[in-house]
Amino acid sequence: MSYISGVSRLDSNRRLDSASEHALVDQCRRQNYEAFGKIVDAYQGRVLGFARRMTPNLEEAHDVTQEVFLRAFQAFSKFDGRSSLRTWLFRIAHNLCVDKSRRSERAPAETRIEAVNEGEEQFDISDMRWSPEAVMLDAELQQVLDSGIALMSEKLRSVLLLHDREDMGYEEIAQMLEIPIGTVKSRLFLARAHLQQHLKKYWAGDVPV
C-alpha cells in the first residue's frame, strides 16, 4: 500500500501518447519552441511534485524544475528514445535533486530498519496505491506523511515517490536509476517500513505536528 498523496496527478487527457511524444521530441531536436512548450505543459506538474518532495522547500523545487526543462531542451539531440521521455526527464530531475542535496551537505536522519539489506529480492511488495482520490487524508496526517518522507535518505525517497506517486514500475525505476530490480524492491520495502514506523510514532504522540 502506498502512503503518497497530496499534489494532484495530471489528468489522463493531458498525458502524451507515444506517437505524439515522438513527434514532439523530433521537433524539439530542431529547436521548436512550440513543441517544447507542449512537453513542458504535459510534464512540469509531475516533475515539480517530485522535486518538491526531494528538496527542502518549494523555491528549490521550482529551481530544479526549471533546470530540468532547460537541460532537456539543450540535450534533445542526445535523447535516443531507448527510455521513455518521462523516464529521461525524471532521471534529470533526480540527479539535480541529489546534486543539490550533496552540495548543501544535508544528511537526513533515517529510521533504522533491522535485518534488511539492499539488493535482496526476498520481498513480495504489493503494487497497490493509496490513491488520494480514494482516501481523503486530513491535513495533519498529510503533514506527518510528508515529514516522514522528508526524513528518508534520497535513495529510499526517490524510489518511493517514483513508484507510488508516479506509477513507475520496477523495471522503469531500475533503468532510470541504473540499479538492479532487486535493489528497487528492497528500497521500496525499506521506505514503506520507515513510513510505518513514523506513523506509529505519530499515533503514539511521539511525532510533533
Secondary structure, DSSP 8 states (H G I E B T S, - for coil): -----SS----GGGS--HHHHHHHHHHHHTT-HHHHHHHHHHHHHHHHHHHHHHSSSHHHHHHHHHHHHHHHHHHGGG--SSS-HHHHHHHHHHHHHHHHHHHHT--------TT--TT------------TTTS---HHHHHHHHHHHHTS-HHHHHHHIIIIIT---HHHHHHHHT--HHHHHHHHHHHHHHHHHHHHHHHTT-S--
